[in-house]
Amino acid sequence: MRCVFVQFRWAPGKTYEVADAIYDREVVSELYSTSGDYDLIAKVYIPEEEDVGHYLSNRLFDIPGIVRTQTTMTFKAF
């Protein structure tokens, strides 16, 4: 499994609607509200055989109300 972090920004007034939809998809292992440029950060484990972009697009990025995302890939360094 590959670990990625995805940050989400959504349209005003959509906070609980979008956060609940992300949680309901049962794709993220951890979900946190954040301060700063993004509203939420999610930790997602992606199966090795899956393409990261397709996996996230098909499972998360089609949720209405999301206006921007930022995905951070992680690598085993040690």
Sequence and secondary structure as in RCSB ss.txt:
>XXXX:A:sequence
MRCVFVQFRWAPGKTYEVADAIYDREVVSELYSTSGDYDLIAKVYIPEEEDVGHYLSNRLFDIPGIVRTQTTMTF
KAF
>XXXX:A:secstr
 EEEEEEEEE TT HHHHHHHHHHTT EEEEEE SSS SEEEEEEE TTS HHHHHHHHTTTSTTEEEEEEEE  
   
